Protein backbone atom coordinates (compact mmCIF):
# COMPACT_ATOMS: atom_id res chain seq x y z
CA UNK A 1 0.00 0.00 0.00
CA UNK A 2 1.39 3.39 -1.04
CA UNK A 3 0.80 6.44 1.15
CA UNK A 4 0.12 9.76 -0.59
CA UNK A 5 -0.21 13.02 1.34
CA UNK A 6 -2.40 14.83 -1.19
CA UNK A 7 -6.11 14.17 -1.64
CA UNK A 8 -6.88 12.35 -4.90
CA UNK A 9 -9.88 13.38 -6.99
CA UNK A 10 -11.55 10.74 -9.16
CA UNK A 11 -14.79 10.57 -11.10
CA UNK A 12 -16.81 7.69 -9.69
CA UNK A 13 -17.19 5.13 -6.91
CA UNK A 14 -15.57 2.33 -8.90
CA UNK A 15 -12.53 4.53 -9.53
CA UNK A 16 -12.39 5.18 -5.79
CA UNK A 17 -12.67 1.47 -4.98
CA UNK A 18 -9.83 0.71 -7.40
CA UNK A 19 -7.53 3.33 -5.88
CA UNK A 20 -8.33 2.25 -2.33
CA UNK A 21 -6.70 -1.08 -3.19
CA UNK A 22 -3.53 0.69 -4.35
CA UNK A 23 -2.97 3.82 -2.26
CA UNK A 24 -3.49 5.09 1.26
CA UNK A 25 -4.90 8.59 0.78
CA UNK A 26 -8.02 10.71 1.00
CA UNK A 27 -9.95 9.88 -2.18
CA UNK A 28 -12.84 12.10 -3.26
CA UNK A 29 -15.21 11.23 -6.08
CA UNK A 30 -16.84 13.95 -8.18
CA UNK A 31 -19.76 11.75 -9.18
CA UNK A 32 -19.13 12.71 -12.76
CA UNK A 33 -20.51 16.07 -13.87
CA UNK A 34 -22.51 16.36 -10.62
CA UNK A 35 -19.55 18.22 -9.12
CA UNK A 36 -20.37 21.20 -11.35
CA UNK A 37 -23.41 21.95 -9.18
CA UNK A 38 -22.26 20.41 -5.90
CA UNK A 39 -21.12 23.38 -3.83
CA UNK A 40 -20.42 21.27 -0.76
CA UNK A 41 -18.17 18.88 -2.70
CA UNK A 42 -16.26 21.85 -4.10
CA UNK A 43 -15.83 23.29 -0.60
CA UNK A 44 -14.34 19.96 0.47
CA UNK A 45 -12.03 19.75 -2.56
CA UNK A 46 -10.87 23.34 -2.06
CA UNK A 47 -10.18 22.61 1.61
CA UNK A 48 -7.83 19.80 0.69
CA UNK A 49 -6.31 21.87 -2.12
CA UNK A 50 -5.30 24.56 0.37
CA UNK A 51 -4.01 22.14 3.00
CA UNK A 52 -2.22 19.18 1.42
CA UNK A 53 -2.89 19.87 -2.25
CA UNK A 54 -4.92 17.71 -4.61
CA UNK A 55 -4.18 15.20 -7.35
CA UNK A 56 -6.63 15.00 -10.24
CA UNK A 57 -6.95 11.53 -11.74
CA UNK A 58 -9.84 11.38 -14.20
CA UNK A 59 -10.48 9.12 -17.18
CA UNK A 60 -8.67 9.88 -20.44
CA UNK A 61 -11.87 10.48 -22.41
CA UNK A 62 -13.57 13.79 -23.20
CA UNK A 63 -15.77 13.64 -20.10
CA UNK A 64 -12.74 13.11 -17.86
CA UNK A 65 -10.96 16.11 -19.35
CA UNK A 66 -14.09 18.25 -18.97
CA UNK A 67 -14.16 17.49 -15.24
CA UNK A 68 -10.40 18.01 -14.94
CA UNK A 69 -10.58 21.38 -16.70
CA UNK A 70 -13.49 22.48 -14.52
CA UNK A 71 -11.48 21.78 -11.37
CA UNK A 72 -8.41 23.50 -12.83
CA UNK A 73 -10.56 26.55 -13.53
CA UNK A 74 -11.78 26.85 -9.95
CA UNK A 75 -8.63 25.98 -7.97
CA UNK A 76 -5.19 27.60 -8.07
CA UNK A 77 -2.94 25.58 -10.35
CA UNK A 78 -0.11 25.45 -7.83
CA UNK A 79 -2.40 23.41 -5.57
CA UNK A 80 -3.05 20.80 -8.27
CA UNK A 81 -1.01 17.90 -9.57
CA UNK A 82 -2.39 16.29 -12.72
CA UNK A 83 -1.99 12.55 -13.14
CA UNK A 84 -2.92 11.14 -16.54
CA UNK A 85 -3.67 7.54 -17.45
CA UNK A 86 -2.81 6.47 -21.00
CA UNK A 87 -5.37 5.77 -23.71
CA UNK A 88 -6.04 2.05 -23.41
CA UNK A 89 -8.96 0.67 -25.36
CA UNK A 90 -11.18 -2.00 -23.87
CA UNK A 91 -14.16 -2.62 -21.59
CA UNK A 92 -14.43 -2.80 -17.83
CA UNK A 93 -15.60 -6.21 -16.57
CA UNK A 94 -18.70 -4.84 -14.89
CA UNK A 95 -19.94 -3.09 -18.05
CA UNK A 96 -21.97 -4.65 -20.81
CA UNK A 97 -20.29 -2.59 -23.51
CA UNK A 98 -17.32 -0.22 -23.81
CA UNK A 99 -17.61 3.48 -23.09
CA UNK A 100 -18.57 5.90 -25.86
CA UNK A 101 -14.93 6.41 -26.83
CA UNK A 102 -13.96 2.82 -26.14
CA UNK A 103 -11.28 3.75 -23.59
CA UNK A 104 -10.74 2.14 -20.21
CA UNK A 105 -11.40 4.40 -17.25
CA UNK A 106 -9.37 4.54 -14.06
CA UNK A 107 -11.26 1.54 -12.67
CA UNK A 108 -10.16 -0.63 -15.58
CA UNK A 109 -6.49 0.32 -15.66
CA UNK A 110 -3.83 -2.08 -14.40
CA UNK A 111 -2.37 -1.26 -10.96
CA UNK A 112 1.19 -0.96 -12.25
CA UNK A 113 0.12 1.52 -14.94
CA UNK A 114 -1.65 3.66 -12.34
CA UNK A 115 1.39 3.65 -10.03
CA UNK A 116 3.62 4.55 -12.97
CA UNK A 117 1.28 7.44 -13.84
CA UNK A 118 1.74 8.82 -10.31
CA UNK A 119 5.51 8.46 -10.61
CA UNK A 120 5.55 10.26 -13.98
CA UNK A 121 3.62 13.14 -12.41
CA UNK A 122 6.31 13.50 -9.74
CA UNK A 123 4.18 12.28 -6.86
CA UNK A 124 6.30 11.45 -3.83
CA UNK A 125 5.24 8.26 -2.10
CA UNK A 126 5.60 7.81 1.62
CA UNK A 127 5.96 4.71 3.78
CA UNK A 128 3.73 6.33 6.39
CA UNK A 129 0.47 4.42 6.55
CA UNK A 130 -2.19 5.12 9.12
CA UNK A 131 -2.47 2.18 11.46
CA UNK A 132 -4.49 3.98 14.11
CA UNK A 133 -8.23 3.64 14.45
CA UNK A 134 -10.13 5.89 12.07
CA UNK A 135 -12.58 8.43 13.43
CA UNK A 136 -16.06 7.04 12.80
CA UNK A 137 -19.68 8.17 12.73
CA UNK A 138 -20.08 6.53 16.12
CA UNK A 139 -17.33 8.79 17.49
CA UNK A 140 -19.16 11.85 16.18
CA UNK A 141 -22.34 10.61 17.86
CA UNK A 142 -20.64 9.80 21.14
CA UNK A 143 -18.87 13.17 21.15
CA UNK A 144 -22.11 15.05 20.52
CA UNK A 145 -21.55 16.14 16.92
CA UNK A 146 -24.19 14.03 15.22
CA UNK A 147 -27.68 12.77 16.11
CA UNK A 148 -27.88 14.31 19.57
CA UNK A 149 -29.88 17.16 21.02
CA UNK A 150 -27.11 19.77 20.80
CA UNK A 151 -25.23 18.25 17.86
CA UNK A 152 -25.89 21.15 15.47
CA UNK A 153 -24.45 23.69 17.90
CA UNK A 154 -21.55 21.41 18.82
CA UNK A 155 -20.72 20.86 15.13
CA UNK A 156 -20.81 24.61 14.54
CA UNK A 157 -18.34 25.15 17.38
CA UNK A 158 -16.10 22.33 16.14
CA UNK A 159 -16.08 23.60 12.56
CA UNK A 160 -15.38 27.16 13.67
CA UNK A 161 -12.55 25.99 15.92
CA UNK A 162 -10.99 24.08 13.03
CA UNK A 163 -11.66 26.90 10.55
CA UNK A 164 -13.83 24.65 8.37
CA UNK A 165 -17.00 25.57 6.42
CA UNK A 166 -20.33 25.03 8.17
CA UNK A 167 -21.77 23.34 5.06
CA UNK A 168 -19.84 20.10 5.61
CA UNK A 169 -22.02 17.01 5.99
CA UNK A 170 -21.16 14.20 8.38
CA UNK A 171 -19.42 12.20 5.63
CA UNK A 172 -17.34 15.18 4.53
CA UNK A 173 -16.52 16.07 8.13
CA UNK A 174 -15.24 12.54 8.73
CA UNK A 175 -12.99 12.74 5.66
CA UNK A 176 -11.53 16.03 6.84
CA UNK A 177 -11.05 14.95 10.46
CA UNK A 178 -9.33 11.72 9.42
CA UNK A 179 -7.00 13.68 7.16
CA UNK A 180 -6.17 16.22 9.87
CA UNK A 181 -5.81 14.06 12.97
CA UNK A 182 -4.87 10.68 14.30
CA UNK A 183 -7.58 9.21 16.52
CA UNK A 184 -5.73 10.31 19.66
CA UNK A 185 -5.19 13.83 18.30
CA UNK A 186 -8.90 14.09 17.50
CA UNK A 187 -9.86 13.06 21.04
CA UNK A 188 -7.37 15.53 22.53
CA UNK A 189 -8.77 18.29 20.33
CA UNK A 190 -12.33 17.51 21.41
CA UNK A 191 -11.22 17.58 25.03
CA UNK A 192 -9.59 20.95 24.47
CA UNK A 193 -12.69 22.41 22.81
CA UNK A 194 -15.00 21.31 25.60
CA UNK A 195 -12.51 22.30 28.28
CA UNK A 196 -12.35 25.79 26.80
CA UNK A 197 -16.13 25.94 26.89
CA UNK A 198 -16.13 24.95 30.54
CA UNK A 199 -17.80 21.57 30.00
CA UNK A 200 -14.99 19.66 31.71
Kinemage of the C-alpha trace (Angstrom):
@kinemage 1
@onewidth
@group {chain A} dominant
@subgroup {mainchain}
@vectorlist {calphas} color= white
{ca unk a 1} P 0.000 0.000 0.000
{ca unk a 2} L 1.387 3.386 -1.039
{ca unk a 3} L 0.796 6.442 1.153
{ca unk a 4} L 0.122 9.760 -0.590
{ca unk a 5} L -0.205 13.018 1.344
{ca unk a 6} L -2.405 14.828 -1.189
{ca unk a 7} L -6.109 14.166 -1.643
{ca unk a 8} L -6.884 12.349 -4.895
{ca unk a 9} L -9.883 13.385 -6.993
{ca unk a 10} L -11.550 10.735 -9.160
{ca unk a 11} L -14.793 10.567 -11.098
{ca unk a 12} L -16.815 7.688 -9.686
{ca unk a 13} L -17.194 5.134 -6.909
{ca unk a 14} L -15.571 2.333 -8.902
{ca unk a 15} L -12.525 4.525 -9.525
{ca unk a 16} L -12.389 5.178 -5.792
{ca unk a 17} L -12.674 1.473 -4.979
{ca unk a 18} L -9.835 0.706 -7.403
{ca unk a 19} L -7.535 3.333 -5.882
{ca unk a 20} L -8.326 2.248 -2.326
{ca unk a 21} L -6.703 -1.082 -3.187
{ca unk a 22} L -3.527 0.692 -4.347
{ca unk a 23} L -2.974 3.823 -2.259
{ca unk a 24} L -3.494 5.091 1.262
{ca unk a 25} L -4.897 8.594 0.783
{ca unk a 26} L -8.020 10.709 0.999
{ca unk a 27} L -9.948 9.882 -2.175
{ca unk a 28} L -12.839 12.096 -3.255
{ca unk a 29} L -15.209 11.226 -6.082
{ca unk a 30} L -16.836 13.950 -8.182
{ca unk a 31} L -19.763 11.747 -9.177
{ca unk a 32} L -19.131 12.713 -12.762
{ca unk a 33} L -20.508 16.065 -13.866
{ca unk a 34} L -22.515 16.362 -10.619
{ca unk a 35} L -19.550 18.216 -9.120
{ca unk a 36} L -20.368 21.202 -11.355
{ca unk a 37} L -23.411 21.946 -9.177
{ca unk a 38} L -22.257 20.405 -5.902
{ca unk a 39} L -21.121 23.384 -3.834
{ca unk a 40} L -20.422 21.266 -0.761
{ca unk a 41} L -18.171 18.882 -2.702
{ca unk a 42} L -16.262 21.853 -4.096
{ca unk a 43} L -15.830 23.286 -0.598
{ca unk a 44} L -14.343 19.961 0.470
{ca unk a 45} L -12.034 19.754 -2.564
{ca unk a 46} L -10.868 23.342 -2.061
{ca unk a 47} L -10.180 22.614 1.613
{ca unk a 48} L -7.826 19.803 0.692
{ca unk a 49} L -6.313 21.868 -2.117
{ca unk a 50} L -5.304 24.559 0.370
{ca unk a 51} L -4.010 22.135 3.002
{ca unk a 52} L -2.219 19.179 1.423
{ca unk a 53} L -2.892 19.872 -2.249
{ca unk a 54} L -4.925 17.707 -4.610
{ca unk a 55} L -4.178 15.201 -7.346
{ca unk a 56} L -6.635 15.002 -10.240
{ca unk a 57} L -6.954 11.534 -11.744
{ca unk a 58} L -9.842 11.382 -14.199
{ca unk a 59} L -10.479 9.123 -17.181
{ca unk a 60} L -8.666 9.876 -20.435
{ca unk a 61} L -11.873 10.478 -22.410
{ca unk a 62} L -13.575 13.794 -23.201
{ca unk a 63} L -15.774 13.643 -20.097
{ca unk a 64} L -12.742 13.105 -17.863
{ca unk a 65} L -10.963 16.107 -19.346
{ca unk a 66} L -14.087 18.246 -18.968
{ca unk a 67} L -14.163 17.489 -15.236
{ca unk a 68} L -10.401 18.011 -14.945
{ca unk a 69} L -10.583 21.382 -16.699
{ca unk a 70} L -13.488 22.484 -14.520
{ca unk a 71} L -11.476 21.779 -11.369
{ca unk a 72} L -8.412 23.497 -12.835
{ca unk a 73} L -10.557 26.548 -13.533
{ca unk a 74} L -11.781 26.851 -9.949
{ca unk a 75} L -8.630 25.977 -7.974
{ca unk a 76} L -5.191 27.596 -8.067
{ca unk a 77} L -2.938 25.579 -10.354
{ca unk a 78} L -0.106 25.454 -7.832
{ca unk a 79} L -2.397 23.415 -5.568
{ca unk a 80} L -3.045 20.802 -8.273
{ca unk a 81} L -1.011 17.904 -9.574
{ca unk a 82} L -2.391 16.287 -12.722
{ca unk a 83} L -1.994 12.546 -13.137
{ca unk a 84} L -2.916 11.136 -16.535
{ca unk a 85} L -3.669 7.539 -17.446
{ca unk a 86} L -2.811 6.468 -20.999
{ca unk a 87} L -5.370 5.768 -23.715
{ca unk a 88} L -6.039 2.055 -23.409
{ca unk a 89} L -8.964 0.667 -25.358
{ca unk a 90} L -11.177 -2.003 -23.873
{ca unk a 91} L -14.157 -2.619 -21.593
{ca unk a 92} L -14.425 -2.800 -17.827
{ca unk a 93} L -15.597 -6.212 -16.574
{ca unk a 94} L -18.698 -4.842 -14.889
{ca unk a 95} L -19.935 -3.086 -18.050
{ca unk a 96} L -21.974 -4.654 -20.814
{ca unk a 97} L -20.291 -2.592 -23.510
{ca unk a 98} L -17.321 -0.217 -23.806
{ca unk a 99} L -17.613 3.479 -23.086
{ca unk a 100} L -18.567 5.900 -25.857
{ca unk a 101} L -14.926 6.413 -26.829
{ca unk a 102} L -13.956 2.817 -26.138
{ca unk a 103} L -11.280 3.749 -23.587
{ca unk a 104} L -10.739 2.138 -20.213
{ca unk a 105} L -11.400 4.403 -17.252
{ca unk a 106} L -9.369 4.541 -14.058
{ca unk a 107} L -11.256 1.545 -12.667
{ca unk a 108} L -10.157 -0.635 -15.583
{ca unk a 109} L -6.488 0.318 -15.661
{ca unk a 110} L -3.828 -2.076 -14.397
{ca unk a 111} L -2.375 -1.255 -10.957
{ca unk a 112} L 1.193 -0.961 -12.253
{ca unk a 113} L 0.121 1.516 -14.939
{ca unk a 114} L -1.645 3.663 -12.338
{ca unk a 115} L 1.386 3.646 -10.029
{ca unk a 116} L 3.617 4.552 -12.973
{ca unk a 117} L 1.284 7.440 -13.841
{ca unk a 118} L 1.738 8.816 -10.308
{ca unk a 119} L 5.506 8.462 -10.612
{ca unk a 120} L 5.552 10.255 -13.982
{ca unk a 121} L 3.618 13.143 -12.408
{ca unk a 122} L 6.312 13.502 -9.739
{ca unk a 123} L 4.178 12.283 -6.857
{ca unk a 124} L 6.298 11.448 -3.828
{ca unk a 125} L 5.239 8.257 -2.099
{ca unk a 126} L 5.604 7.808 1.620
{ca unk a 127} L 5.957 4.708 3.777
{ca unk a 128} L 3.731 6.334 6.386
{ca unk a 129} L 0.472 4.419 6.548
{ca unk a 130} L -2.191 5.123 9.124
{ca unk a 131} L -2.465 2.183 11.464
{ca unk a 132} L -4.490 3.984 14.108
{ca unk a 133} L -8.231 3.636 14.450
{ca unk a 134} L -10.128 5.886 12.069
{ca unk a 135} L -12.576 8.431 13.430
{ca unk a 136} L -16.063 7.043 12.799
{ca unk a 137} L -19.677 8.173 12.727
{ca unk a 138} L -20.077 6.532 16.119
{ca unk a 139} L -17.331 8.792 17.490
{ca unk a 140} L -19.161 11.854 16.184
{ca unk a 141} L -22.340 10.614 17.856
{ca unk a 142} L -20.636 9.804 21.143
{ca unk a 143} L -18.867 13.172 21.145
{ca unk a 144} L -22.112 15.046 20.520
{ca unk a 145} L -21.548 16.142 16.922
{ca unk a 146} L -24.191 14.026 15.221
{ca unk a 147} L -27.682 12.771 16.110
{ca unk a 148} L -27.880 14.311 19.569
{ca unk a 149} L -29.876 17.165 21.025
{ca unk a 150} L -27.110 19.766 20.800
{ca unk a 151} L -25.233 18.247 17.862
{ca unk a 152} L -25.894 21.152 15.471
{ca unk a 153} L -24.450 23.688 17.900
{ca unk a 154} L -21.549 21.410 18.819
{ca unk a 155} L -20.723 20.860 15.126
{ca unk a 156} L -20.812 24.610 14.542
{ca unk a 157} L -18.339 25.152 17.377
{ca unk a 158} L -16.097 22.327 16.141
{ca unk a 159} L -16.078 23.600 12.556
{ca unk a 160} L -15.384 27.157 13.674
{ca unk a 161} L -12.552 25.989 15.919
{ca unk a 162} L -10.988 24.077 13.025
{ca unk a 163} L -11.656 26.899 10.547
{ca unk a 164} L -13.825 24.652 8.373
{ca unk a 165} L -16.998 25.570 6.424
{ca unk a 166} L -20.332 25.031 8.174
{ca unk a 167} L -21.768 23.341 5.058
{ca unk a 168} L -19.844 20.103 5.609
{ca unk a 169} L -22.019 17.007 5.985
{ca unk a 170} L -21.156 14.201 8.377
{ca unk a 171} L -19.420 12.199 5.630
{ca unk a 172} L -17.345 15.183 4.533
{ca unk a 173} L -16.524 16.072 8.132
{ca unk a 174} L -15.235 12.543 8.731
{ca unk a 175} L -12.988 12.739 5.659
{ca unk a 176} L -11.534 16.032 6.843
{ca unk a 177} L -11.054 14.948 10.456
{ca unk a 178} L -9.328 11.720 9.421
{ca unk a 179} L -7.003 13.684 7.156
{ca unk a 180} L -6.172 16.216 9.867
{ca unk a 181} L -5.813 14.059 12.974
{ca unk a 182} L -4.871 10.680 14.296
{ca unk a 183} L -7.579 9.208 16.523
{ca unk a 184} L -5.730 10.309 19.656
{ca unk a 185} L -5.191 13.833 18.304
{ca unk a 186} L -8.895 14.089 17.498
{ca unk a 187} L -9.858 13.056 21.035
{ca unk a 188} L -7.375 15.532 22.526
{ca unk a 189} L -8.767 18.294 20.326
{ca unk a 190} L -12.334 17.513 21.412
{ca unk a 191} L -11.222 17.576 25.031
{ca unk a 192} L -9.588 20.951 24.469
{ca unk a 193} L -12.688 22.413 22.815
{ca unk a 194} L -15.000 21.311 25.600
{ca unk a 195} L -12.505 22.299 28.277
{ca unk a 196} L -12.349 25.786 26.801
{ca unk a 197} L -16.132 25.935 26.893
{ca unk a 198} L -16.132 24.948 30.536
{ca unk a 199} L -17.803 21.568 30.002
{ca unk a 200} L -14.991 19.664 31.707
